[in-house]
Amino acid sequence: MRQTFDGGVAMRVALVQLDAREVEACAGARVPAGRIAQLLGMAASHDAHLAVFPESYPFFVDDSTSAQSIEIAIASLEAMRPHPMAFIVGGYVTEGGHLRNPSFLVHEGKVQARYFKRVPWSGEAFLPGETLVRWEWNGHRIIPLICADVCVPWNDPDGLAGRMLGEAVALGAGPSCPIVVSTFGADLRRPYWTGPLRAWARACNAPVLVSAIAGRSRATFDEQGELRHYGGGGSGMFWYEDGQDHVWPRNDESEAAGVFLLDTVEPKSLWLPLDP
């Protein structure tokens, strides 16, 4: 297996950009095991080591549904047919009577680790996590983040951004330990997002990979007095190399539903469209 220049293991990551309506359709439904298996198979056929699904998939909640317990969520993930490739899913669950927004690392039929979102977005009401974590499997390492963890502390500075960046560096973020972000919607070409993503990539000398959604959500949010829908694309990778910022993809193909395959070391890339 090819090694990175700092001794870690090279990694190919599949960023699964589902349509917003597909994510929202999970509200109150069972875990879509068949769909997840199909997408994992697509990623595995291109030698991916990790698949990253967007925030709130498959544990989406809306006004008509309530979050299930974290124990039930984990049990439902572990009831799926085991897959040799690791993948990240998440959403809203309850833990000890509190609403949480976690990501789960699933590998070989087991939930190996969890991370709790630390920063609310647009009035989210949940119990935040308190620390960053590093996930490891088969020689691979990543630091998971969720949506507003990246952008809000940078755009509304209160010292948290600096603390989180310091935690990431202390955990070993770098060329072979990328930062992986799941989000329900991100405008990766707008300064609100590009500023903090490039800051993370530079400060940590690490690739920053984002798995977002395509299409147009039913859900809306208020941004500076404007009512907006989530979606429209945004999955991709930011990195800093030879004194230059880089981002892939560079065009609007990221607005469609598809799978982005990224090599975090060389950066090679491939786009696989999904059927509408």
C-alpha positions in Angstrom: 0.0 0.0 0.0 1.4 3.4 -1.0 2.7 5.5 1.9 2.4 9.3 2.3 5.5 11.4 2.8 4.9 11.7 6.5 4.6 7.9 7.0 0.8 7.5 7.0 -1.3 5.4 4.6 -2.7 7.0 1.5 -6.5 7.1 1.4 -9.1 7.4 -1.3 -12.4 8.8 0.0 -15.9 8.7 -1.6 -17.9 11.8 -0.8 -21.6 10.8 -1.4 -23.6 13.8 -2.4 -27.2 12.8 -2.2 -30.2 14.9 -3.3 -31.7 16.9 -0.4 -35.1 15.3 -0.9 -33.6 11.8 -0.5 -32.1 12.7 2.8 -35.3 14.3 4.0 -37.3 11.3 2.9 -35.5 9.3 5.7 -37.5 11.1 8.4 -39.5 8.5 10.3 -38.3 5.7 8.0 -36.0 2.7 8.5 -32.4 2.9 7.7 -32.2 2.5 3.9 -29.8 -0.4 4.1 -30.2 -1.3 0.4 -29.4 2.2 -0.8 -26.4 2.5 1.5 -25.1 -0.9 0.3 -25.5 0.2 -3.3 -23.5 3.3 -2.8 -20.8 1.5 -0.8 -20.5 -1.0 -3.7 -20.1 1.9 -6.1 -17.3 3.4 -4.0 -15.6 0.1 -3.4 -15.5 -0.7 -7.1 -13.2 2.3 -7.4 -11.0 1.2 -4.5 -12.3 3.7 -1.9 -11.2 3.2 1.7 -13.9 5.4 3.2 -17.4 6.7 2.2 -18.8 9.8 3.7 -22.5 10.5 3.7 -24.0 14.0 4.3 -25.1 15.2 7.7 -28.5 13.9 8.9 -28.4 10.8 6.7 -30.0 8.5 7.5 -31.3 9.8 10.9 -33.2 12.9 9.6 -36.0 14.4 11.7 -38.5 17.0 10.8 -41.6 18.6 12.4 -43.6 15.3 12.0 -41.0 13.0 13.4 -38.9 12.7 16.6 -35.4 11.4 17.1 -34.8 7.9 18.1 -32.4 6.9 20.8 -28.7 6.5 20.1 -28.9 2.9 21.1 -31.6 2.1 18.5 -29.7 4.1 15.9 -26.5 2.1 16.5 -28.4 -1.2 16.6 -30.0 -0.4 13.2 -26.7 0.4 11.7 -25.2 -2.8 13.1 -28.1 -4.8 11.7 -27.0 -4.0 8.2 -25.0 -6.5 6.2 -21.3 -5.9 7.1 -19.2 -4.1 4.5 -15.4 -4.2 4.3 -15.2 -0.5 3.6 -15.6 2.0 6.4 -18.3 4.7 6.1 -19.6 7.7 8.0 -23.3 8.4 8.6 -25.2 10.4 11.2 -28.2 12.6 12.1 -30.3 13.5 15.1 -30.6 11.0 18.0 -31.3 11.2 21.7 -28.9 10.3 24.4 -29.9 10.3 28.1 -32.8 12.5 27.4 -30.8 15.0 25.4 -31.0 15.6 21.6 -27.6 15.0 19.9 -26.2 15.4 16.4 -23.5 12.8 15.9 -21.6 11.2 13.2 -20.8 7.5 13.4 -17.9 5.5 11.9 -19.2 2.1 10.8 -16.7 -0.6 9.8 -17.1 -4.3 9.3 -20.7 -4.3 10.7 -19.9 -2.3 13.9 -20.2 1.3 14.9 -16.6 1.8 15.8 -16.7 5.4 17.0 -18.9 8.5 17.3 -18.4 12.3 17.2 -20.9 14.8 18.6 -21.4 18.1 16.7 -20.1 21.0 18.8 -21.6 24.1 17.2 -25.4 24.7 16.4 -26.4 26.0 13.0 -29.4 28.4 12.5 -31.1 27.7 15.8 -30.4 24.0 16.2 -31.4 22.8 19.6 -29.1 20.0 20.8 -26.5 19.2 23.4 -23.2 20.0 21.9 -20.1 17.8 22.1 -17.1 19.1 24.0 -14.0 17.9 22.1 -12.6 16.8 18.7 -11.7 13.2 18.2 -9.5 11.2 15.8 -10.8 8.0 14.2 -8.5 5.2 13.2 -8.9 1.9 11.3 -6.7 -0.3 9.1 -3.9 2.3 9.3 -6.1 5.2 8.2 -6.8 8.3 10.3 -9.3 11.1 10.1 -10.7 13.9 12.2 -14.5 14.2 11.7 -16.4 17.5 11.9 -20.0 18.4 11.2 -21.2 21.4 9.3 -21.3 24.5 11.5 -18.3 23.2 13.5 -16.2 24.6 10.6 -17.9 27.8 9.5 -19.7 29.3 12.5 -16.7 29.8 14.9 -14.7 31.4 12.1 -17.5 33.8 11.0 -18.7 34.6 14.5 -15.4 34.6 16.4 -15.5 33.9 20.1 -12.2 32.0 20.5 -13.7 28.6 19.7 -12.2 28.4 16.2 -8.7 28.8 17.5 -9.3 26.2 20.2 -10.7 23.7 17.7 -7.8 24.3 15.3 -5.4 23.7 18.1 -7.2 20.5 19.1 -7.0 19.2 15.5 -3.3 19.9 15.3 -2.7 18.2 18.6 -4.6 15.1 17.3 -2.3 14.9 14.4 -4.2 16.5 11.5 -2.0 16.6 8.5 -1.4 15.1 5.0 -2.3 11.6 6.1 -4.9 12.6 8.7 -7.5 14.6 6.8 -10.3 16.6 8.2 -13.7 15.2 7.0 -16.8 17.3 7.2 -20.4 16.1 6.9 -23.0 18.8 6.2 -26.6 19.1 5.1 -25.8 22.1 2.9 -22.8 24.2 2.2 -22.0 26.9 -0.4 -18.4 26.0 -0.9 -17.8 28.9 -3.3 -19.1 31.6 -1.0 -16.7 33.3 1.4 -18.8 32.2 4.4 -17.5 28.7 3.8 -14.4 29.1 1.7 -12.7 31.4 4.3 -12.9 28.9 7.2 -12.2 25.8 5.0 -9.0 27.3 3.7 -8.1 28.4 7.1 -8.4 24.9 8.4 -6.5 23.5 5.5 -3.6 26.0 6.0 -3.5 25.8 9.8 -3.5 22.1 9.9 -1.6 21.4 6.7 -4.3 18.9 6.0 -6.8 18.1 3.3 -10.4 19.2 4.2 -13.0 17.0 2.6 -16.7 18.0 2.6 -19.7 15.8 1.9 -22.8 17.9 1.3 -26.2 17.6 -0.5 -27.4 18.4 -4.0 -30.8 19.7 -5.2 -33.1 21.9 -3.1 -34.4 21.0 0.3 -37.9 21.4 1.7 -36.3 22.8 4.9 -35.4 26.4 4.9 -33.2 28.7 7.1 -32.8 32.4 7.6 -29.5 33.9 6.5 -29.2 37.6 7.2 -32.9 38.1 6.7 -33.2 36.0 3.5 -35.1 32.7 3.6 -33.1 30.1 1.8 -33.2 26.4 1.0 -30.4 24.0 1.7 -28.6 22.3 -1.2 -27.2 23.2 -4.5 -24.0 21.3 -4.2 -20.8 21.8 -2.4 -18.9 18.5 -1.9 -15.2 18.6 -2.5 -11.8 19.0 -1.1 -9.6 21.9 0.0 -5.9 21.7 0.5 -2.8 23.9 0.7 0.3 23.0 -1.1 3.5 24.8 -2.3 2.1 28.1 -1.0 -1.2 27.9 -2.9 -4.8 27.1 -1.9 -6.5 24.4 -4.0 -10.1 23.2 -4.3 -11.7 20.4 -6.3 -14.0 20.5 -8.1 -13.5 23.8 -9.8 -16.9 24.1 -11.5 -20.6 23.6 -11.1 -20.6 19.8 -11.6 -20.8 19.6 -7.8 -24.4 20.8 -7.9 -25.6 17.4 -9.1 -26.2 14.2 -7.1 -23.1 12.0 -7.3 -20.1 10.5 -5.7 -16.8 12.4 -5.6 -13.8 10.0 -5.4 -10.7 11.8 -4.0 -7.2 10.7 -3.3 -6.1 12.7 -0.3 -2.4 12.6 -1.1 -1.8 13.1 -4.8 -4.9 14.7 -5.3 -6.5 12.6 -8.0 -10.2 12.8 -8.5 -13.2 11.2 -10.2 -16.9 12.2 -10.5 -19.6 9.5 -10.6 -23.1 10.8 -11.3 -26.1 9.3 -9.6 -29.4 8.6 -11.3 -32.0 11.3 -10.6 
